[in-house]
């Protein structure tokens, strides 16, 4: 007689029991991860729009610069053809850099240099070319050299030596987000906007200039000529207004 075996129904194995605290933590992390992915996607979409706007504004600025250069060339040709003289437009902006130390300096020029943020050797700043500023520069002229930078020089200074002043900290300009977070309310969202505002001395020049930390430059390659003599003296020197020749000096100090 065949043996009969009793087969009992065995319930399917249940999953591992998860503690209530761990289950809540997993659900919370899952929700946070989903929110983070949504925020990243929205930010990526917004950054794409911002990059397009910055690119279009940069293209517009380039067209403006080329049109201004072409107009100046045409006016010079017309003046030459008619036997007249073409008077170049007055500069709106000037770059100042300190070339002398603090030894044997009177209190007044020392205070002016501090107001202009030129508290160290080879520091440089942008300033407006208006009457009050030019009068302020007269007492400190033997301690500085200045001139009118072109567009290429302004770009090189901002890109190579530009640092932002955010809550008293010196932060490198690594992305346009730093500029947009601090100057976005003034319509400045990128490096091209910042350079355009400085070069053209726009309505927000003061805010853009104060946003930038004073430029720290190197000693020029080949050294100075004669620091104690003026640039326009017969034998040559260093201090004083170099006008457009400041671009050559800045290129040696970058």
Secondary structure, 3 states (H helix, E strand, C coil): CCCCCCCCCCCCCCCCCCCHHHHHHHHHHHHHHHHHHHHHHHHHHHHHHHHHHHHHHHHHHHHHHHHHHHHHHHHHHHHHHCCCCCCCCCCCEEEEEECCCCCCCCHHHHHHHHHCCCCCCCEEEEEECCHHHHHHHHCCHHHEEEECCCHHHHHHHHHHHCEEEECCEEEECCCHHHHHHHHHHHCCCCHHHHHHHHHCCCCCHHHHHHHECCEECCCCCCCCCCCCCECCCCCCCCEEECHHHHHHHHHHHC
